[in-house]
Amino acid sequence: MAGTDGAAPGTAVERHESAPLPSGVAVISDDRVENPGFPPYRPRVSDTDPVKERQNERRVFWLFLASMIGSVFAVVAYIVFPIHEGDLGSVRLNNLFLGLGFALGLLGIGFGAVHWSKSLMDGHDMVELRHDTRGKPETIARASEIFTLGNKESGFTRRKLIRNGLLGALVLAPLSAVVIFRDFAPADDPATLLKHTMWEKGTRLARDPNGVPIKASDVTIGSVFHVIPENLNDSEHPLEEKAKAAVLLMRLNPEDLHISEGREDWSFRGIVAYSKICTHVGCPVALYEQQTHHLLCPCHQSQFDITREAAVIFGPAKRPLPQLPITVDEEGYLVAQSDFHEPVGPSFWERSL
């Protein structure tokens, strides 16, 4: 059955005010508006006035120069306004000036790039049709042509003032971050820092945490003590220094110990002392198996054999626990003969382990 005015259902007809709307027929309004497409390109002031073009070029350079100043200012502020422990005022000043320097360094590059694009780069309208990229020689040649055209339109190689300003800003922008991140690292390399602890010749071994000195007669076969240097003062010794000096003290039958040459006097009547810090990643080795004389690290299950100078027998650790040479003083108290003879703690790439 045909629709009104002879139009079949599903067809489009023009709508007239006096004609009724047919059923099932699309409507094309007689007051419809066609897509105007892209408006005509209007030249900018910089396109027609060489003086304005040079002014905009200088503005872009000044923005890049501001970025360079901000980056340098952040580095200087980080040095001039250091953070002092317990001083909130120093923290506020440091954060304030660092933030200003970072903001100026990054915003200068951003605003400069935007102003360069809007006022100086070629501004014609372009429609690029999508097509398959097959990697043919023609495609590569066309990509090279587009790159060359983009370079020409942006004026990157031609506008030396802007180019040099941008390069300077980009080079200096990461400088402040590099300086700050480098300062996170210790002044010395980790191997040097972990080579020396609080143990000195004559320092008594004391129980952790009460600090009571330990006599050799207090250590029975099969027992284990968590040990720290005697007379630790919280106000004088940082926590990390105490952690490096943590030691485990055990007593075995002297005939069970396999002692290498040069370590004959590092123990006293079967009493031995080893660093408590695992040589894998620095976890506390605190589990002692009395029957097997094995020390176990609970983090990654590295095991050390105390009868063989804490040699690694299982797990990811690559070297034995450092041994603390000990003896007794005139009063029978256990004392250190010296500091450890090797760095304590985890192995680092500097040691090739």
Summary of the structure (lengths in Angstrom):
residues: 353
radius of gyration: 38.7
end to end distance: 90.5
largest distance: 124.6
contacts: 952
relative contact order: 0.09
helix: 38%
strand: 15%
